[in-house]
Amino acid sequence: MAANTVLRWIPDGRRFVSTDSTGHSVTLSAPDENFGMKPSELILSALAGCAAFDVVGILEKKKTPLSFLEVKVTAEQDESAPWAFRKIYLHFLLKGEGLSEKSVQQAIDLSEEKYCSVAATLRGVAEISTSFEILEG
């Protein structure tokens, strides 16, 4: 199985557009450009997106679909170059009829340990921890 993306530089500073194999794009830039995401924080978004994709799918298979999901990510980086992430923390906020703590925890664990390719890639470099909160209403 192969994956691919194409990244193109926008010749006006340090802005880039990355397009995936399905034609979807994301803009990246330096923090001072105020235009796109920082590449390092895109890693955090990729991890959150991968985990969220899995959690939604697993809970749907368990017949407990969600009405709301948000993943807040915080991370600690080394203080010197190349500023690698060493600790990443994901906090899931979920809402849905019939959600149980057990089913949510199982879905998060399955994502992190079995299905999420981003977590599998980062594992061993960064410590990944998770928590969740089931919201009312």
A tleap script that builds the chain and sets N, CA, C and O, in Angstrom:
source leaprc.protein.ff14SB
mol = sequence {
  NMET ALA ALA ASN THR VAL LEU ARG TRP ILE
  PRO ASP GLY ARG ARG PHE VAL SER THR ASP
  SER THR GLY HIE SER VAL THR LEU SER ALA
  PRO ASP GLU ASN PHE GLY MET LYS PRO SER
  GLU LEU ILE LEU SER ALA LEU ALA GLY CYS
  ALA ALA PHE ASP VAL VAL GLY ILE LEU GLU
  LYS LYS LYS THR PRO LEU SER PHE LEU GLU
  VAL LYS VAL THR ALA GLU GLN ASP GLU SER
  ALA PRO TRP ALA PHE ARG LYS ILE TYR LEU
  HIE PHE LEU LEU LYS GLY GLU GLY LEU SER
  GLU LYS SER VAL GLN GLN ALA ILE ASP LEU
  SER GLU GLU LYS TYR CYS SER VAL ALA ALA
  THR LEU ARG GLY VAL ALA GLU ILE SER THR
  SER PHE GLU ILE LEU GLU CGLY
}
set mol.1.N position { 0.847 -1.167 0.000 }
set mol.1.CA position { 0.000 0.000 0.000 }
set mol.1.C position { 0.901 1.241 0.000 }
set mol.1.O position { 1.868 1.311 0.758 }
set mol.2.N position { 0.590 2.177 -0.820 }
set mol.2.CA position { 1.393 3.398 -0.920 }
set mol.2.C position { 0.524 4.620 -0.638 }
set mol.2.O position { -0.684 4.622 -0.877 }
set mol.3.N position { 1.168 5.637 -0.130 }
set mol.3.CA position { 0.511 6.917 0.092 }
set mol.3.C position { 1.373 7.976 -0.562 }
set mol.3.O position { 2.589 7.820 -0.672 }
set mol.4.N position { 0.738 9.054 -0.996 }
set mol.4.CA position { 1.541 10.115 -1.593 }
set mol.4.C position { 0.858 11.459 -1.438 }
set mol.4.O position { -0.365 11.561 -1.340 }
set mol.5.N position { 1.689 12.479 -1.422 }
set mol.5.CA position { 1.219 13.855 -1.437 }
set mol.5.C position { 2.175 14.648 -2.313 }
set mol.5.O position { 3.294 14.215 -2.586 }
set mol.6.N position { 1.723 15.798 -2.743 }
set mol.6.CA position { 2.579 16.720 -3.492 }
set mol.6.C position { 2.536 18.051 -2.762 }
set mol.6.O position { 1.460 18.576 -2.478 }
set mol.7.N position { 3.700 18.592 -2.462 }
set mol.7.CA position { 3.791 19.876 -1.792 }
set mol.7.C position { 4.396 20.887 -2.756 }
set mol.7.O position { 5.448 20.643 -3.348 }
set mol.8.N position { 3.723 22.023 -2.907 }
set mol.8.CA position { 4.217 23.081 -3.803 }
set mol.8.C position { 4.437 24.358 -3.012 }
set mol.8.O position { 3.622 24.741 -2.173 }
set mol.9.N position { 5.539 24.996 -3.295 }
set mol.9.CA position { 5.884 26.275 -2.686 }
set mol.9.C position { 5.135 27.385 -3.400 }
set mol.9.O position { 5.080 27.404 -4.630 }
set mol.10.N position { 4.557 28.308 -2.645 }
set mol.10.CA position { 3.948 29.511 -3.196 }
set mol.10.C position { 5.032 30.577 -3.111 }
set mol.10.O position { 5.389 30.994 -2.010 }
set mol.11.N position { 5.561 31.028 -4.235 }
set mol.11.CA position { 6.737 31.911 -4.203 }
set mol.11.C position { 6.448 33.323 -3.670 }
set mol.11.O position { 6.598 34.320 -4.375 }
set mol.12.N position { 6.036 33.364 -2.428 }
set mol.12.CA position { 5.798 34.636 -1.752 }
set mol.12.C position { 6.030 34.385 -0.266 }
set mol.12.O position { 5.074 34.312 0.506 }
set mol.13.N position { 7.270 34.255 0.134 }
set mol.13.CA position { 7.580 33.944 1.521 }
set mol.13.C position { 7.722 32.457 1.722 }
set mol.13.O position { 8.218 31.735 0.856 }
set mol.14.N position { 7.275 32.009 2.888 }
set mol.14.CA position { 7.357 30.584 3.214 }
set mol.14.C position { 5.954 30.021 3.376 }
set mol.14.O position { 5.505 29.712 4.480 }
set mol.15.N position { 5.272 29.898 2.232 }
set mol.15.CA position { 3.936 29.308 2.177 }
set mol.15.C position { 3.979 28.125 1.227 }
set mol.15.O position { 4.666 28.148 0.206 }
set mol.16.N position { 3.230 27.092 1.584 }
set mol.16.CA position { 3.223 25.872 0.795 }
set mol.16.C position { 1.803 25.316 0.763 }
set mol.16.O position { 1.027 25.532 1.695 }
set mol.17.N position { 1.465 24.604 -0.300 }
set mol.17.CA position { 0.200 23.897 -0.387 }
set mol.17.C position { 0.520 22.433 -0.624 }
set mol.17.O position { 1.240 22.082 -1.559 }
set mol.18.N position { -0.023 21.586 0.234 }
set mol.18.CA position { 0.170 20.151 0.107 }
set mol.18.C position { -1.149 19.522 -0.320 }
set mol.18.O position { -2.193 19.775 0.281 }
set mol.19.N position { -1.092 18.704 -1.358 }
set mol.19.CA position { -2.288 18.059 -1.896 }
set mol.19.C position { -2.119 16.546 -1.785 }
set mol.19.O position { -1.096 15.990 -2.183 }
set mol.20.N position { -3.140 15.896 -1.236 }
set mol.20.CA position { -3.039 14.446 -1.054 }
set mol.20.C position { -3.503 13.691 -2.290 }
set mol.20.O position { -3.881 14.290 -3.297 }
set mol.21.N position { -3.467 12.371 -2.197 }
set mol.21.CA position { -3.786 11.518 -3.340 }
set mol.21.C position { -5.239 11.614 -3.785 }
set mol.21.O position { -5.580 11.171 -4.882 }
set mol.22.N position { -6.111 12.194 -2.936 }
set mol.22.CA position { -7.512 12.359 -3.317 }
set mol.22.C position { -7.822 13.771 -3.807 }
set mol.22.O position { -8.969 14.086 -4.123 }
set mol.23.N position { -6.788 14.623 -3.867 }
set mol.23.CA position { -6.977 15.977 -4.371 }
set mol.23.C position { -7.316 17.012 -3.321 }
set mol.23.O position { -7.579 18.165 -3.662 }
set mol.24.N position { -7.318 16.634 -2.046 }
set mol.24.CA position { -7.599 17.577 -0.979 }
set mol.24.C position { -6.309 18.288 -0.573 }
set mol.24.O position { -5.230 17.695 -0.589 }
set mol.25.N position { -6.435 19.564 -0.211 }
set mol.25.CA position { -5.254 20.382 0.065 }
set mol.25.C position { -5.289 21.017 1.438 }
set mol.25.O position { -6.351 21.227 2.024 }
set mol.26.N position { -4.105 21.317 1.933 }
set mol.26.CA position { -3.929 22.068 3.169 }
set mol.26.C position { -2.790 23.050 2.939 }
set mol.26.O position { -1.826 22.745 2.237 }
set mol.27.N position { -2.911 24.233 3.537 }
set mol.27.CA position { -1.882 25.253 3.401 }
set mol.27.C position { -0.997 25.233 4.640 }
set mol.27.O position { -1.483 25.150 5.768 }
set mol.28.N position { 0.304 25.311 4.410 }
set mol.28.CA position { 1.288 25.357 5.482 }
set mol.28.C position { 2.079 26.642 5.354 }
set mol.28.O position { 2.287 27.147 4.251 }
set mol.29.N position { 2.522 27.172 6.490 }
set mol.29.CA position { 3.345 28.381 6.446 }
set mol.29.C position { 4.152 28.507 7.722 }
set mol.29.O position { 3.940 27.781 8.694 }
set mol.30.N position { 5.075 29.440 7.694 }
set mol.30.CA position { 5.824 29.794 8.892 }
set mol.30.C position { 4.891 30.547 9.833 }
set mol.30.O position { 3.929 31.166 9.376 }
set mol.31.N position { 5.156 30.507 11.143 }
set mol.31.CA position { 4.267 31.185 12.102 }
set mol.31.C position { 4.061 32.667 11.815 }
set mol.31.O position { 2.981 33.200 12.073 }
set mol.32.N position { 5.069 33.334 11.290 }
set mol.32.CA position { 4.947 34.772 11.035 }
set mol.32.C position { 4.199 35.101 9.745 }
set mol.32.O position { 3.954 36.273 9.458 }
set mol.33.N position { 3.842 34.101 8.978 }
set mol.33.CA position { 3.116 34.328 7.723 }
set mol.33.C position { 1.622 34.575 7.961 }
set mol.33.O position { 0.962 35.200 7.130 }
set mol.34.N position { 1.080 34.088 9.096 }
set mol.34.CA position { -0.350 34.230 9.391 }
set mol.34.C position { -1.239 33.774 8.247 }
set mol.34.O position { -2.207 34.447 7.895 }
set mol.35.N position { -0.908 32.634 7.672 }
set mol.35.CA position { -1.646 32.186 6.495 }
set mol.35.C position { -2.071 30.727 6.582 }
set mol.35.O position { -3.203 30.392 6.233 }
set mol.36.N position { -1.194 29.872 7.034 }
set mol.36.CA position { -1.495 28.445 7.067 }
set mol.36.C position { -1.023 27.819 8.361 }
set mol.36.O position { -0.551 28.508 9.266 }
set mol.37.N position { -1.153 26.515 8.437 }
set mol.37.CA position { -0.732 25.785 9.630 }
set mol.37.C position { 0.776 25.633 9.671 }
set mol.37.O position { 1.431 25.536 8.633 }
set mol.38.N position { 1.323 25.612 10.883 }
set mol.38.CA position { 2.730 25.280 11.064 }
set mol.38.C position { 2.890 23.788 10.766 }
set mol.38.O position { 2.076 22.989 11.229 }
set mol.39.N position { 3.906 23.395 10.014 }
set mol.39.CA position { 4.085 21.971 9.703 }
set mol.39.C position { 4.134 21.078 10.942 }
set mol.39.O position { 3.574 19.982 10.931 }
set mol.40.N position { 4.793 21.532 12.007 }
set mol.40.CA position { 4.875 20.695 13.204 }
set mol.40.C position { 3.498 20.495 13.842 }
set mol.40.O position { 3.204 19.413 14.351 }
set mol.41.N position { 2.659 21.521 13.817 }
set mol.41.CA position { 1.323 21.364 14.388 }
set mol.41.C position { 0.395 20.578 13.465 }
set mol.41.O position { -0.632 20.060 13.904 }
set mol.42.N position { 0.754 20.493 12.205 }
set mol.42.CA position { 0.003 19.636 11.287 }
set mol.42.C position { 0.144 18.170 11.702 }
set mol.42.O position { -0.770 17.374 11.487 }
set mol.43.N position { 1.285 17.812 12.296 }
set mol.43.CA position { 1.469 16.459 12.823 }
set mol.43.C position { 0.433 16.193 13.913 }
set mol.43.O position { -0.164 15.117 13.963 }
set mol.44.N position { 0.226 17.175 14.782 }
set mol.44.CA position { -0.761 17.016 15.850 }
set mol.44.C position { -2.167 16.903 15.285 }
set mol.44.O position { -2.970 16.103 15.765 }
set mol.45.N position { -2.466 17.703 14.265 }
set mol.45.CA position { -3.776 17.612 13.605 }
set mol.45.C position { -3.957 16.260 12.932 }
set mol.45.O position { -5.046 15.686 12.958 }
set mol.46.N position { -2.894 15.758 12.333 }
set mol.46.CA position { -2.968 14.444 11.675 }
set mol.46.C position { -3.254 13.352 12.698 }
set mol.46.O position { -4.062 12.460 12.443 }
set mol.47.N position { -2.600 13.417 13.851 }
set mol.47.CA position { -2.843 12.430 14.901 }
set mol.47.C position { -4.283 12.519 15.397 }
set mol.47.O position { -4.960 11.500 15.535 }
set mol.48.N position { -4.749 13.730 15.663 }
set mol.48.CA position { -6.129 13.911 16.131 }
set mol.48.C position { -7.132 13.442 15.082 }
set mol.48.O position { -8.120 12.783 15.407 }
set mol.49.N position { -6.873 13.786 13.829 }
set mol.49.CA position { -7.779 13.383 12.754 }
set mol.49.C position { -7.831 11.878 12.576 }
set mol.49.O position { -8.904 11.303 12.389 }
set mol.50.N position { -6.685 11.249 12.632 }
set mol.50.CA position { -6.616 9.799 12.490 }
set mol.50.C position { -7.381 9.112 13.621 }
set mol.50.O position { -8.175 8.202 13.383 }
set mol.51.N position { -7.133 9.557 14.853 }
set mol.51.CA position { -7.814 8.976 16.004 }
set mol.51.C position { -9.320 9.226 15.944 }
set mol.51.O position { -10.113 8.327 16.225 }
set mol.52.N position { -9.711 10.442 15.579 }
set mol.52.CA position { -11.133 10.778 15.506 }
set mol.52.C position { -11.841 9.941 14.447 }
set mol.52.O position { -12.952 9.458 14.667 }
set mol.53.N position { -11.196 9.774 13.305 }
set mol.53.CA position { -11.761 8.951 12.225 }
set mol.53.C position { -12.059 7.546 12.749 }
set mol.53.O position { -13.137 6.999 12.515 }
set mol.54.N position { -11.089 6.971 13.460 }
set mol.54.CA position { -11.257 5.621 14.007 }
set mol.54.C position { -12.354 5.579 15.055 }
set mol.54.O position { -13.213 4.698 15.012 }
set mol.55.N position { -12.342 6.518 16.002 }
set mol.55.CA position { -13.310 6.517 17.093 }
set mol.55.C position { -14.733 6.641 16.552 }
set mol.55.O position { -15.626 5.919 16.998 }
set mol.56.N position { -14.954 7.536 15.608 }
set mol.56.CA position { -16.288 7.674 15.004 }
set mol.56.C position { -16.719 6.346 14.366 }
set mol.56.O position { -17.836 5.879 14.588 }
set mol.57.N position { -15.835 5.752 13.584 }
set mol.57.CA position { -16.166 4.490 12.903 }
set mol.57.C position { -16.418 3.354 13.868 }
set mol.57.O position { -17.363 2.588 13.680 }
set mol.58.N position { -15.599 3.225 14.894 }
set mol.58.CA position { -15.758 2.138 15.869 }
set mol.58.C position { -17.065 2.295 16.627 }
set mol.58.O position { -17.785 1.318 16.829 }
set mol.59.N position { -17.382 3.524 17.052 }
set mol.59.CA position { -18.633 3.736 17.787 }
set mol.59.C position { -19.854 3.529 16.889 }
set mol.59.O position { -20.888 3.050 17.355 }
set mol.60.N position { -19.743 3.883 15.612 }
set mol.60.CA position { -20.850 3.603 14.689 }
set mol.60.C position { -21.083 2.097 14.585 }
set mol.60.O position { -22.230 1.649 14.578 }
set mol.61.N position { -20.012 1.314 14.505 }
set mol.61.CA position { -20.145 -0.150 14.439 }
set mol.61.C position { -20.754 -0.711 15.709 }
set mol.61.O position { -21.409 -1.752 15.670 }
set mol.62.N position { -20.549 -0.040 16.835 }
set mol.62.CA position { -21.127 -0.470 18.110 }
set mol.62.C position { -22.555 0.051 18.288 }
set mol.62.O position { -23.153 -0.099 19.354 }
set mol.63.N position { -23.089 0.663 17.234 }
set mol.63.CA position { -24.458 1.212 17.253 }
set mol.63.C position { -24.615 2.331 18.274 }
set mol.63.O position { -25.680 2.494 18.869 }
set mol.64.N position { -23.535 3.111 18.476 }
set mol.64.CA position { -23.593 4.284 19.350 }
set mol.64.C position { -22.981 5.473 18.608 }
set mol.64.O position { -21.902 5.947 18.964 }
set mol.65.N position { -23.678 5.948 17.575 }
set mol.65.CA position { -23.138 7.058 16.796 }
set mol.65.C position { -23.034 8.338 17.613 }
set mol.65.O position { -23.790 8.553 18.561 }
set mol.66.N position { -22.107 9.161 17.237 }
set mol.66.CA position { -21.868 10.422 17.923 }
set mol.66.C position { -22.685 11.555 17.316 }
set mol.66.O position { -23.018 11.532 16.131 }
set mol.67.N position { -23.004 12.545 18.144 }
set mol.67.CA position { -23.598 13.784 17.637 }
set mol.67.C position { -22.574 14.917 17.724 }
set mol.67.O position { -22.775 15.984 17.144 }
set mol.68.N position { -21.466 14.682 18.457 }
set mol.68.CA position { -20.420 15.700 18.608 }
set mol.68.C position { -19.118 15.009 18.977 }
set mol.68.O position { -19.098 14.072 19.776 }
set mol.69.N position { -18.026 15.491 18.378 }
set mol.69.CA position { -16.689 15.024 18.744 }
set mol.69.C position { -15.705 16.161 18.538 }
set mol.69.O position { -15.699 16.811 17.493 }
set mol.70.N position { -14.883 16.393 19.534 }
set mol.70.CA position { -13.797 17.366 19.435 }
set mol.70.C position { -12.582 16.732 20.109 }
set mol.70.O position { -12.704 16.087 21.150 }
set mol.71.N position { -11.422 16.922 19.510 }
set mol.71.CA position { -10.186 16.402 20.090 }
set mol.71.C position { -9.249 17.579 20.308 }
set mol.71.O position { -8.851 18.257 19.360 }
set mol.72.N position { -8.905 17.811 21.561 }
set mol.72.CA position { -7.960 18.879 21.904 }
set mol.72.C position { -6.596 18.236 22.109 }
set mol.72.O position { -6.461 17.269 22.858 }
set mol.73.N position { -5.589 18.779 21.440 }
set mol.73.CA position { -4.254 18.203 21.501 }
set mol.73.C position { -3.278 19.211 22.087 }
set mol.73.O position { -3.236 20.366 21.665 }
set mol.74.N position { -2.505 18.772 23.050 }
set mol.74.CA position { -1.399 19.570 23.569 }
set mol.74.C position { -0.152 18.700 23.497 }
set mol.74.O position { -0.232 17.473 23.560 }
set mol.75.N position { 0.997 19.348 23.365 }
set mol.75.CA position { 2.229 18.579 23.205 }
set mol.75.C position { 3.412 19.320 23.799 }
set mol.75.O position { 3.418 20.546 23.909 }
set mol.76.N position { 4.410 18.540 24.176 }
set mol.76.CA position { 5.677 19.083 24.644 }
set mol.76.C position { 6.741 18.754 23.616 }
set mol.76.O position { 6.852 17.619 23.152 }
set mol.77.N position { 7.529 19.780 23.267 }
set mol.77.CA position { 8.606 19.613 22.302 }
set mol.77.C position { 9.947 19.839 22.986 }
set mol.77.O position { 10.035 20.521 24.007 }
set mol.78.N position { 10.996 19.250 22.399 }
set mol.78.CA position { 12.351 19.550 22.857 }
set mol.78.C position { 12.597 21.042 22.708 }
set mol.78.O position { 12.006 21.687 21.842 }
set mol.79.N position { 13.453 21.585 23.536 }
set mol.79.CA position { 13.715 23.024 23.518 }
set mol.79.C position { 14.734 23.447 22.471 }
set mol.79.O position { 14.926 24.642 22.242 }
set mol.80.N position { 15.388 22.484 21.835 }
set mol.80.CA position { 16.370 22.831 20.810 }
set mol.80.C position { 16.083 22.029 19.536 }
set mol.80.O position { 15.349 21.040 19.549 }
set mol.81.N position { 16.681 22.485 18.450 }
set mol.81.CA position { 16.469 21.859 17.146 }
set mol.81.C position { 16.813 20.380 17.213 }
set mol.81.O position { 17.819 20.000 17.811 }
set mol.82.N position { 15.993 19.556 16.610 }
set mol.82.CA position { 14.881 19.825 15.700 }
set mol.82.C position { 13.517 19.935 16.382 }
set mol.82.O position { 12.494 19.790 15.712 }
set mol.83.N position { 13.469 20.184 17.682 }
set mol.83.CA position { 12.227 20.431 18.418 }
set mol.83.C position { 11.230 19.271 18.317 }
set mol.83.O position { 10.035 19.486 18.112 }
set mol.84.N position { 11.725 18.062 18.459 }
set mol.84.CA position { 10.872 16.871 18.362 }
set mol.84.C position { 9.823 16.870 19.466 }
set mol.84.O position { 10.071 17.323 20.583 }
set mol.85.N position { 8.650 16.351 19.130 }
set mol.85.CA position { 7.616 16.162 20.137 }
set mol.85.C position { 8.010 14.966 20.996 }
set mol.85.O position { 8.406 13.926 20.469 }
set mol.86.N position { 7.905 15.108 22.302 }
set mol.86.CA position { 8.226 14.011 23.226 }
set mol.86.C position { 7.000 13.510 23.967 }
set mol.86.O position { 6.930 12.335 24.327 }
set mol.87.N position { 6.027 14.393 24.201 }
set mol.87.CA position { 4.784 14.018 24.868 }
set mol.87.C position { 3.630 14.663 24.117 }
set mol.87.O position { 3.646 15.862 23.838 }
set mol.88.N position { 2.630 13.851 23.795 }
set mol.88.CA position { 1.440 14.355 23.116 }
set mol.88.C position { 0.223 13.860 23.892 }
set mol.88.O position { 0.116 12.678 24.219 }
set mol.89.N position { -0.678 14.772 24.176 }
set mol.89.CA position { -1.855 14.460 24.968 }
set mol.89.C position { -3.108 14.811 24.165 }
set mol.89.O position { -3.272 15.943 23.709 }
set mol.90.N position { -3.986 13.825 24.000 }
set mol.90.CA position { -5.250 14.024 23.295 }
set mol.90.C position { -6.398 13.923 24.289 }
set mol.90.O position { -6.494 12.954 25.042 }
set mol.91.N position { -7.267 14.929 24.287 }
set mol.91.CA position { -8.452 14.910 25.133 }
set mol.91.C position { -9.675 14.939 24.223 }
set mol.91.O position { -9.889 15.897 23.479 }
set mol.92.N position { -10.464 13.889 24.292 }
set mol.92.CA position { -11.651 13.730 23.458 }
set mol.92.C position { -12.870 14.245 24.213 }
set mol.92.O position { -13.091 13.886 25.370 }
set mol.93.N position { -13.656 15.084 23.554 }
set mol.93.CA position { -14.955 15.515 24.062 }
set mol.93.C position { -15.993 14.910 23.133 }
set mol.93.O position { -15.968 15.157 21.927 }
set mol.94.N position { -16.910 14.114 23.686 }
set mol.94.CA position { -17.871 13.387 22.873 }
set mol.94.C position { -19.284 13.590 23.388 }
set mol.94.O position { -19.511 13.825 24.575 }
set mol.95.N position { -20.216 13.494 22.471 }
set mol.95.CA position { -21.628 13.565 22.823 }
set mol.95.C position { -22.357 12.595 21.914 }
set mol.95.O position { -22.075 12.526 20.718 }
set mol.96.N position { -23.293 11.845 22.479 }
set mol.96.CA position { -24.090 10.922 21.692 }
set mol.96.C position { -24.975 10.090 22.597 }
set mol.96.O position { -24.627 9.802 23.742 }
set mol.97.N position { -26.100 9.718 22.076 }
set mol.97.CA position { -27.057 8.944 22.850 }
set mol.97.C position { -26.524 7.525 23.071 }
set mol.97.O position { -26.098 6.853 22.132 }
set mol.98.N position { -26.556 7.089 24.321 }
set mol.98.CA position { -26.151 5.724 24.641 }
set mol.98.C position { -24.655 5.508 24.797 }
set mol.98.O position { -24.210 4.365 24.905 }
set mol.99.N position { -23.868 6.582 24.812 }
set mol.99.CA position { -22.421 6.421 24.992 }
set mol.99.C position { -22.119 5.942 26.407 }
set mol.99.O position { -22.709 6.419 27.377 }
set mol.100.N position { -21.203 5.003 26.509 }
set mol.100.CA position { -20.741 4.564 27.822 }
set mol.100.C position { -19.246 4.806 27.912 }
set mol.100.O position { -18.552 4.861 26.897 }
set mol.101.N position { -18.755 4.949 29.134 }
set mol.101.CA position { -17.320 5.142 29.319 }
set mol.101.C position { -16.547 3.963 28.749 }
set mol.101.O position { -15.487 4.138 28.149 }
set mol.102.N position { -17.081 2.762 28.939 }
set mol.102.CA position { -16.405 1.557 28.452 }
set mol.102.C position { -16.276 1.558 26.932 }
set mol.102.O position { -15.207 1.253 26.405 }
set mol.103.N position { -17.353 1.898 26.220 }
set mol.103.CA position { -17.301 1.865 24.752 }
set mol.103.C position { -16.387 2.953 24.199 }
set mol.103.O position { -15.685 2.734 23.212 }
set mol.104.N position { -16.394 4.120 24.829 }
set mol.104.CA position { -15.520 5.206 24.378 }
set mol.104.C position { -14.061 4.833 24.619 }
set mol.104.O position { -13.220 5.013 23.738 }
set mol.105.N position { -13.756 4.311 25.815 }
set mol.105.CA position { -12.375 3.924 26.120 }
set mol.105.C position { -11.887 2.834 25.168 }
set mol.105.O position { -10.747 2.876 24.705 }
set mol.106.N position { -12.742 1.869 24.877 }
set mol.106.CA position { -12.367 0.800 23.935 }
set mol.106.C position { -12.079 1.371 22.550 }
set mol.106.O position { -11.113 0.967 21.902 }
set mol.107.N position { -12.903 2.302 22.096 }
set mol.107.CA position { -12.709 2.896 20.770 }
set mol.107.C position { -11.391 3.664 20.705 }
set mol.107.O position { -10.657 3.556 19.722 }
set mol.108.N position { -11.091 4.429 21.736 }
set mol.108.CA position { -9.833 5.189 21.778 }
set mol.108.C position { -8.646 4.239 21.827 }
set mol.108.O position { -7.662 4.437 21.116 }
set mol.109.N position { -8.735 3.204 22.667 }
set mol.109.CA position { -7.640 2.231 22.768 }
set mol.109.C position { -7.401 1.515 21.449 }
set mol.109.O position { -6.253 1.350 21.037 }
set mol.110.N position { -8.469 1.086 20.778 }
set mol.110.CA position { -8.321 0.407 19.487 }
set mol.110.C position { -7.667 1.317 18.453 }
set mol.110.O position { -6.812 0.881 17.681 }
set mol.111.N position { -8.069 2.572 18.444 }
set mol.111.CA position { -7.465 3.507 17.515 }
set mol.111.C position { -5.969 3.628 17.774 }
set mol.111.O position { -5.155 3.475 16.864 }
set mol.112.N position { -5.618 3.905 19.026 }
set mol.112.CA position { -4.216 4.156 19.366 }
set mol.112.C position { -3.342 2.917 19.185 }
set mol.112.O position { -2.206 3.021 18.721 }
set mol.113.N position { -3.861 1.753 19.547 }
set mol.113.CA position { -3.044 0.537 19.557 }
set mol.113.C position { -3.101 -0.273 18.267 }
set mol.113.O position { -2.186 -1.047 17.987 }
set mol.114.N position { -4.169 -0.108 17.471 }
set mol.114.CA position { -4.331 -1.005 16.323 }
set mol.114.C position { -4.513 -0.303 14.985 }
set mol.114.O position { -3.922 -0.732 13.994 }
set mol.115.N position { -5.307 0.759 14.923 }
set mol.115.CA position { -5.729 1.292 13.629 }
set mol.115.C position { -5.051 2.578 13.165 }
set mol.115.O position { -4.850 2.754 11.964 }
set mol.116.N position { -4.697 3.469 14.066 }
set mol.116.CA position { -4.219 4.794 13.659 }
set mol.116.C position { -2.769 4.748 13.178 }
set mol.116.O position { -1.851 4.531 13.969 }
set mol.117.N position { -2.574 4.952 11.883 }
set mol.117.CA position { -1.226 4.905 11.303 }
set mol.117.C position { -0.349 6.043 11.818 }
set mol.117.O position { 0.866 5.882 11.930 }
set mol.118.N position { -0.945 7.180 12.129 }
set mol.118.CA position { -0.159 8.309 12.635 }
set mol.118.C position { 0.365 7.983 14.033 }
set mol.118.O position { 1.532 8.241 14.328 }
set mol.119.N position { -0.475 7.423 14.890 }
set mol.119.CA position { -0.022 7.022 16.229 }
set mol.119.C position { 1.063 5.958 16.130 }
set mol.119.O position { 2.046 6.002 16.870 }
set mol.120.N position { 0.890 5.005 15.223 }
set mol.120.CA position { 1.895 3.955 15.043 }
set mol.120.C position { 3.231 4.532 14.591 }
set mol.120.O position { 4.287 4.031 14.977 }
set mol.121.N position { 3.188 5.574 13.783 }
set mol.121.CA position { 4.411 6.216 13.291 }
set mol.121.C position { 5.101 7.000 14.400 }
set mol.121.O position { 6.328 6.990 14.497 }
set mol.122.N position { 4.318 7.681 15.236 }
set mol.122.CA position { 4.884 8.511 16.300 }
set mol.122.C position { 5.307 7.709 17.533 }
set mol.122.O position { 6.180 8.130 18.291 }
set mol.123.N position { 4.673 6.548 17.718 }
set mol.123.CA position { 4.962 5.727 18.896 }
set mol.123.C position { 6.451 5.392 18.935 }
set mol.123.O position { 7.045 5.059 17.910 }
set mol.124.N position { 7.033 5.478 20.089 }
set mol.124.CA position { 8.461 5.212 20.227 }
set mol.124.C position { 9.281 6.484 20.173 }
set mol.124.O position { 10.402 6.522 20.681 }
set mol.125.N position { 8.738 7.524 19.564 }
set mol.125.CA position { 9.400 8.829 19.523 }
set mol.125.C position { 8.751 9.740 20.555 }
set mol.125.O position { 9.428 10.447 21.301 }
set mol.126.N position { 7.423 9.704 20.578 }
set mol.126.CA position { 6.669 10.540 21.509 }
set mol.126.C position { 5.755 9.660 22.351 }
set mol.126.O position { 5.196 8.675 21.869 }
set mol.127.N position { 5.617 10.033 23.609 }
set mol.127.CA position { 4.668 9.368 24.493 }
set mol.127.C position { 3.292 9.962 24.215 }
set mol.127.O position { 3.097 11.171 24.340 }
set mol.128.N position { 2.344 9.118 23.839 }
set mol.128.CA position { 0.989 9.574 23.527 }
set mol.128.C position { 0.068 9.138 24.657 }
set mol.128.O position { 0.022 7.959 25.009 }
set mol.129.N position { -0.663 10.088 25.222 }
set mol.129.CA position { -1.639 9.758 26.250 }
set mol.129.C position { -2.987 10.364 25.868 }
set mol.129.O position { -3.063 11.344 25.127 }
set mol.130.N position { -4.040 9.756 26.394 }
set mol.130.CA position { -5.395 10.180 26.040 }
set mol.130.C position { -6.277 10.260 27.276 }
set mol.130.O position { -6.008 9.638 28.304 }
set mol.131.N position { -7.322 11.035 27.144 }
set mol.131.CA position { -8.402 11.070 28.121 }
set mol.131.C position { -9.660 11.448 27.359 }
set mol.131.O position { -9.595 11.832 26.191 }
set mol.132.N position { -10.804 11.339 28.021 }
set mol.132.CA position { -12.053 11.708 27.352 }
set mol.132.C position { -13.064 12.193 28.350 }
set mol.132.O position { -12.953 11.961 29.554 }
set mol.133.N position { -14.056 12.874 27.815 }
set mol.133.CA position { -15.166 13.384 28.597 }
set mol.133.C position { -16.418 13.213 27.766 }
set mol.133.O position { -16.467 13.655 26.618 }
set mol.134.N position { -17.438 12.574 28.334 }
set mol.134.CA position { -18.726 12.433 27.668 }
set mol.134.C position { -19.581 13.610 28.115 }
set mol.134.O position { -19.840 13.785 29.306 }
set mol.135.N position { -20.014 14.413 27.151 }
set mol.135.CA position { -20.805 15.603 27.442 }
set mol.135.C position { -22.276 15.271 27.512 }
set mol.135.O position { -22.747 14.359 26.833 }
set mol.136.N position { -22.985 15.989 28.312 }
set mol.136.CA position { -24.439 15.809 28.460 }
set mol.136.C position { -25.181 16.551 27.357 }
set mol.136.O position { -24.678 17.509 26.770 }
set mol.137.N position { -26.398 16.076 27.097 }
set mol.137.CA position { -27.268 16.830 26.191 }
set mol.137.C position { -27.243 16.437 24.758 }
set mol.137.O position { -27.950 17.030 23.943 }
savepdb mol mol.pdb
quit
